[in-house]
Amino acid sequence: MSRPAGHPARSVGAGSLCVLAASVLWGTTGTAATFAPAVGPLAIGAVAMGLGGLLQALLAAPQMARQARQLGTQRGTVLLGAVAVAVYPLAFYSSMHLAGVAVGTVVSIGTAPLASALIERVADRRRLTRRWKLGAALGVLGTVLLCVAEAARAHDTPHTVSTGATVLGVGLGLVAAATYALYSWAAHRLISHGTGSRAAMGAVFGLGGLLLVPVLLATGAPLLSSGTNAAVGAYMALVPMFAGYLLFGWGLAHVPASTATTLSLLEPAVAAVLAVLVVGERLPAVGWAGIALVVGCLAVLTAPTAQTARARRPRPRATGSETTPNLPEPSRAEPS
């Protein structure tokens, strides 16, 4: 199995930062969508992930051409990831539309680490570390508190969301979580088997984008009905989806999918804060407690351990009268 080269601690740290940066960008999507209320969730999802995926493929075309044979030998993984890419935005934005921005985001992203861990356990026989379990527990508890806070806010403004719509929205959120975990695993599997991150992401997201084109053609007319709607669509495709997934792809080259999906728990926290600051929603104290737990989860997963601290220290090796530092060890995908 091919492993990313470079210093282990530095690679894992940089990969984690890339995933966190992508999560911040993704956290803006729910708020951005509120500026185009006439555009349906299917159109928002199709334009965001569809155009964003096609742009990724266009950017990665030279790398994909160079690694065409390698991608061909793993075409099953590519196709699986692409189908997950196509389903995810339709389920995710429909979940937010039916159950509310906070609940849809919390369910979709908050349960993804559990789905990712299950996929890695079954498919890769990966043993989950105690550190990951602690971080995931803090993050999932934080997202549950955010969900409780949103439910309390909805209770203060009755008749905004029906119970049936909320249940359906939560169900679609679980579908979004499963497909998010699935395409993250597929991309990481391609990368860990020697495909460059740009080629892997370009193939998976480009094919997924193609699958979303018919949905965009069928539902995307409102995107062209006003300059604001078009601007929202362009922003969703270019910033959170195109730039965000470039960062996410680089992160997946250095951390396993279960860690990446857990780090992306920052997204619902960002979405909740933006809902307060921009949309004008009110977040109860329990919601802020949930955000604090999510931040604690990120601290647990990204803080250096004694092992990575030892890896950072150069150990001089004597050769005659001179000393030469050891070469960096190969990077490990999974933090201790």
N, C-alpha and C positions, 0 to 999 in steps of 0.2 A: 504494500500500500504506500502510495506516495504521501509524504508529509511536507508541509510548508517549511521552507528553510528559514533560518534566522534564529535569534536568541529566544529561548522558550518564554521567559517572563515577559519580554518586550513584545513578542508576537501575540501572546494571549491578551496582554493589556491593551495593545493597539486594536486587536480584533474586537474586544469588548467595547472600547470607545466608539468604534465604527457602528456597532449594533445600537449603542445608546443614542448616537447622533441620528441614526435612521429612525429610531423610535420617537425622538422628538419631532421629526418631520411628519411621521405618520400620525402623531397626536394632533396635528392641525387639521386633519381631513374632515372630521365631524363638524368643527366650527366653520370651515370653508364651505361645506355643503349647505349650511344654513343661509348663505348669501345667494343661493339659487334654489329657492323653495319650489319653483315650478318644474324643476328637473327631477324626474323620478329616481329612485335608488338604483334601478337596473342601469339607467343611462349613466349615472355618476360612476358606478362600479366599472361599467364597460369602457368609458372614456379614460378613467384613471388607470386601470390595470391594462386595458387593451392598448392604448396609445403608448403608455409608459413601457410596456413590454416590447412593442415593436421598435421603439427608440433604442431600447437596450440591445435588441438583436442587430439593429443597424450599426450601432457603435461597435459591437463585438464581431461584426461580419468577418474581418480578417482573421481573428483568433479562431472563430468557428470553422472557417475554411481550412486552416492549418490543422485543426484537430477533428476534422470531419470523420475520419476513420474511427477515432477513439469514441466520439459521440455515437457513431453507428453501432459500435459493439455494446453500448449501454442505452440503446434506444428505448428499451422498456422503462428504464428509470426516467429518461427524458419525457416520455409520453405520460407517465404517471404524474410527474411534477407539473407538466403543462395542463393536464386536466384539472389538477388541484388549483393551479393559478387561475384558471377560467372560472371555477366554481366559487372560489374564495370571495372575490369582491361582490358578486351578486348576493351571496348569503350575508356578508358583513354589512353592506349598506342597507339591505332590506331589514336586517336585524335592528340597526339603529333607527330606521324609519318607523318600524312597528313598536319597538320597546323604548325608544328614546336614545339619545346619543350616549349618555353615560352607561346605561344598562347594556346596550348593544356592544359598546367597546369593551366593557368590563368582562362580559361573558365570552366574547370572541377572543380576546387577548388573554384574559385571566385564566381560562382553562386550557390554553394552547400548550403551556409547559407540561401539563399532565399527559396530554395527547402525544406530545413529542417524546416524553420519557417512555411511554408505552410502546411507541413505534421503535425506538432505539433498543428497548429491552427485547422485543420480539424479533426484530429484523437483524440487529447487530450484536445481540447478547451483551450490550454495554451495561456494566455495573455502575449504578448511580452513587456518587460520593455522598458522604454525610454533609459536606458543605453545600452541595447542590440541594439536598433535601431540606436543609435549614433555610436556605435562600428561597426555595420554591414555597415552603410553608409560609414564610413571612409575606411573600408576594401575593400568594393566593388569598391569604387572610386579609391583606390590604385591599385587594380587589373586591372581596366580599363586602367589606365595610363601605367601599365606594358604592357598591350596588345598593346596600341598605340606605345610604345617604340619599341616593337618587329616588329610592322608593318612598322615603319620607318626604322628599320634595314634591313628588307626584301626588302624595296624599294631601298636601297643602293646596294643590291646584287640581281638584278632581275633574273627571270627565275629559282630561287631555289624552289619556291613553287607556283603551279598554283592556280588561283582563285577558280576553281572548287574543288581542293583538300582542300583549306582553308575552303570553305563553308562546305564541308562534315566533315572536322575535327572539326569545331566549333559545328556542329550538334551532332557529337559523344561526344564532350565535354559536351554538355548539358545532354546527356544520362548518361554520367559518373557522372555528378553532382547530377542528380536525384537518381541514384542507390546508390551513396555514402551517400546521406542524408537518403535514405530508410534503408540501413543496419545499419547506426548509430542509427536511431530511433528504429529499431527492437531490437538491442542489449540493448539500454537504457531501452526500455519497459520491456524486460525480467528481467533486473537487478532491476528496480524499483518495479517489482512485486515479488521480493524475491529470484530470482535466483542469485547465486554468479557470480561475473563478469567473473571469469575464466571459469565456466561451460557455461555461456551464450555465451561468445566469442568462446569457443571451439566448441559448437554445431553449431552456425551460420557459423563460418569460416571453420570448418571441413566438413560440408555438402557442403558448397560452393566450397571447395577444391576438393571434390569428383566430383562435376559437371564439374570442369575444367580439370580433368584427361584426358578425350577423346580429348580435344583440345590440351593438351600437347603432347599426343601420336601422333596426326596427324601433328603437326607443329614443334615439339621440336628437330628434328634431328640436325639442325645447332648448338644447344647447346653443342653437343658432338663432333663437328668437330675440336675444338681447345681448348687448356687449358684456353685461355683468355675468350672464350665464356662460358665455364663451370664455370669459376671463377665469371663472371658477374652474371650468373644464380644463383649460390650459394649465392652470396652476396645479390641479390635481395630477395631471399626467406628467408634468415636468419636474415638480419639486418633490412631493412625498413619494411618488411612485418611481420616477426615473432616477433622480438623485438619491432618494432614500434606499432603493434597492441596489444601486451601485455600492453604497456603503455597506449594506447588509451582506452582499455577496463577498466583499473583501473580508468582512467579519467572519463569515462562515468558513473561510479558508483557514482560520486560526482558532476557532472555538467550535465545539460540537453543537448540533442543532438544538439539543435540550437546553444547553446554556444560553444560546442565542434567543430562543423563544422565552426563556425566563427573564433575560435582560430586557426584552421588549415589553415587560410589564410596566416599564416607564410610560408607555404610550397612553394607557387609560388615565394615569395620573396627570400627564400633560393635557389630555383632552378635558379632564375635569377642571383643571385650573383655567384653561382657555374658556370653557363654558361659563365660568364665573366672571373672568375679566372682560371677555369680548361679548358673549351672548347675553350676559346679565343674569344667568342662573345663580341660585343661592346654594351654597354647599354647607350642610350642617357640620357640627364639630366632629361627628363620627366619620364624615368624609375626609376631613383633614387628618384624622387619626389613620385612616386607610392610606392616604398619601404618604404619611410618615413611615408606615410599615413597608410600603413599596420601596421607598428610599433605603430603608434598612436592608431589604432584600438585595438591592443593587450593591450596597456597601459590602455585604457578605460575599457576594459573587465576584466582586472586582478588587477587593483588598488583597494586597500581596500576602502570601503565606511564608512561613519560615523556609519552605523548600524553594520558593521562587526567589526569596531574598538571598539564599545561599547561591542560587544559580546566577544572580546578578553580580556576585563578588568575583572578580578575576582571580584565579589561582595561579601565581607565577610558577613556571616550570624551569628549573635550572638547566642550562646547556652551556657548560664551560663557565665563563665569567659573566655571561649575559643571562637574562631571564626572559622567557617568552610566555605571554598569557595563553592559556588554553583556548582552543577554538570553541566557538559557541556550540552547545549541544543541539541536536535536532529539536525542533519545536514539538511540544505535545499539544494535542488538540484539546484535551480535557484538563481543566484546572483541578488541583488537588482539593 
